[in-house]
Amino acid sequence: MGLVYAPITPSNPRYKEVHADRCTILVDTGAMYSCIPEHVAIQLRLEPVDEREVMLADGWRKLCRYVGPIYCVFRSGVASYGLS
């Protein structure tokens, strides 16, 4: 099975005027959380919610900030809320 990609347009529901450009993401059906680059979180003015240690696929552990909320539109209008 190959890699699956999807186009999304992320935004911050708290600031309707703030949005990021449409981008293509890698869909990982086995992931428990979504990850976004730090520069996108800054651009969207996402606020820190929590900080947790995560384990990556290769077993490496890393302390990551959770930010949110984030609103992602994909597939012509289907939306998803969540923390990143």
N, C-alpha and C positions, 0 to 999 in steps of 0.2 A: 504494500500500500504506500502511495506517495504522500508528500506533504500537501496539506490543504491550506489555502490562503483565502482570506475574505476581505473585501473593502469595507472600511468603516469611516464614520465621521464622528470623532469624539467631541464632547462639549461638557460644560459645567452647568448643571441645572440651577445653581444658585446665581449665576451670572449669565443671563441669556445672550449678552453681547459678546461673550468670550467663547471662542471655539477654535479648534485646531483644523488644519487642512485635512482633507480626505487622505487616508493612508491604507496600506495593505498590511494585514496582520497574519501571523501564523496561528492557525487554529490547533490547539492541543487538547484533544478530548480527554486526556488523562490528567490534566492540570486541575488543581483544586482552587487556584486563585489566578486572577489576571495580572499581568505585569505590563507596565508602560515605562518608556524611557523617562528619566528625570526631567529632561528639557520639555517634554510634553506636559508633565504635571505642573511645571512652573508656568508654561504658556497658558494652561487652563486655570491657573490660580487655585489648584486643588489644595485642600487643607490637610495637615497631618491628623490622623485619627488614632494610630497605634504604631508600635514598633515590635516586630517579632523576628525570631530566628527561623529561617526557612532552609530546607535541604533541597539542593538542586539535583537534577537527574544523575549527575556524576558523583553524588554523595557529598559534595562540597557544601558546607553550611555558611550562611551569610545572614547578617542582621539587616532587615529591610524595613523601610517605613511604609506604612499603609496610608494612603491618601484617598480623598473622595469628597463628595460623591462624584461619579462620572456617568455620563449618559452617552451611549454609543448607538448610532443609527447605522444599520446595515440592511442589505437586501431590500432596498426601496421602501424604507420607512419602519421596519421592525426595530424596536428599541430594547435596550437592556440597561438596567441600572446596576451599580455595584461599586465596591471599593477596589482600589488597585494597590 
